[in-house]
Amino acid sequence: MDHVTTRDRLFGLTVVVLWGLNFLAIRIGLDHFPPLFFAALRFAVIAVPVLVFIPRPAVPVRWLLLYGAGFGIAQFAFLFTAMRLGMPTGLASLVLQSSAPFTVVLGAVLLRERLRPVQIAGLAVAVLGMTIIGADRLAHATLLPVLLTLAGGLGWAFGNIGARKAGADSPGFDPLHLTLWMSVVPVLPLLALSMAVEGPASGFAALGSAFATETGPPALIAVAYIAVLATVCGSGLWTYLMSRYPAGTVAPLSLLVPVVGIAAAWLVLDEQPTATALLGGVIVIGGAFAATTAPARRRTATHDAHRGAADISDAHDEVVAHPRR
């Protein structure tokens, strides 16, 4: 296709809302569960039925593992730990979107994806908006949580590359099945990290008390939201988009997540953004819109015949760099 379709743009906006509200659920869950155990629990809820009922997607194992290790293990181990150490909810939703420029860089370096000048300019504007918000909010967080959240963003970027390669190397695969099976990868490593860092019994003790303490029921609801809406629905749509378009086209959409996250934290947690932060949010929206709506370059007739007009934008950069075997 020559540009992102209206349907896929709506899918992207749905992901933005689900992931923006996800930070509220994370904050509620972290009030009860240790961070690494909480990260393992969110994936375990999905992994058990997936192993029983969902066939493994026909994608190379290495890309499934990269997706799970980056998106699942690294992103949430670092993010949940950062928020437990005091990273404000709204600021966390912002800093984690460093995954977008990280993904663009990794896509250009590892996948040789060609970025259009207007796309680069839009991304630069969005990053400027993030910088304005970050500079305004940085005084409210210590350096370590910020660095941990940035590490989570880098993990997410590597996961994006895994999802992109899984789709490019496996035409006709089911993105939802890939997302569900990605959830299987992080469970045991995160549980092992939890037992080593947080203690062998702390997480299970928190789970056992979830039905008897005041913070328990909201934390269980938060786990359900994160597992079903944020992971299955949100990540499923994200995987679909990453498999259909170049990473540099999809990644800037995540820059809209902190707009929702900061607004939700303002309304629910009374984390009030300043006028400067709101200005940065507007700049983020403008830059992300420019980066995701720039028209694609025209392709050759041979390429059209080989892949079909509906798949030109998705295929070109990948075929140039990695001809199909």
Steps between C-alpha positions, in 0.01 A plus 500: 500500500610858446407617851367380833134403464227664710421168666862443600529856628196434722665179619804705593292752694329214685840373608590850618196519730538146635870548573454849641246375756723201562731716713221556750451124526875454552503755782208323671662159462834620635327616817455132585741278300883508480594635155673198346236261630228733374663497154511118504140478619365719223645262240423180692128583488520478122772237459316211668193497270719580200714190552185286522276645230700713251725344234847650477523747210703396200779750557873443556567427867780757517260785418243373749769490769628847408146636514435339839837591648487864391133586524422271791803450724714811457224755457289403800778393737657845463173697483333337801818531707533867404141575599541311827808716572298819458468574128182711468228331295465778241875543461542123462248498214710769332853369550404147394414640157872534442430164334388693190835665415679185619287295258565736211875479560493120534279470191741709296810321631379140521228490232636772270161666486503821301353798684345785300612854586150608607475191721831580667392862547169394658679261733747772596213737585335230712826431682532875561157491661606208717814690600296803604270287716792300640697812593191639670432183697853376569521697823233272643699178452848385598746401231493121556127453424540709185795289383311178575202624300728587208638145519140377481450710186807343341367154586169588334689613188678164469162332545364711215779376275419141594133554414593672173732219393249232601244658270744558214635142511158335543242629247146407595570449871247600768622809695273419794651151535847655496401743775349225711804276462729794573335500844631149564865605469536739800324298773777268625787751461303767688401254774865399537604866522227565756611215724864603472448874556176529697519177695365152422173550690420873481308491173295193585425644844367815335289291265360301792404816687335659196159376610537610862656848489362835394743541211451142378175516294600819310838339427331189358279719281815678385657166406188414298508834318870474421472137385183519291464856374857631499675178397255291296310785336760779502808292424305291249411810300855632541646175369266514202614855419870417549465202265324707231703821494868596540606549861566869445138552393334323793735589786412875511142408592625403845593866551130571552479263798639748755234753403238251622718387790567851630133599464384186683755551778379860529134400531538190719822549697503880512839516323437843353695588184628852451430721201845407367417130519171557317686695228740209464206263462361708214838493329515121546161460332600719205831325444356151530222587255752626246720194546215253450311666214786579260432340158721212399726507198373348178612143436594327179256304282698183559464546874126563457459176308704302748324607819178669392410865527364457853835384637750731329576727794535205735734301280737731319759590761512145637538340155780740405699416811396138553387316184267212580655158510 
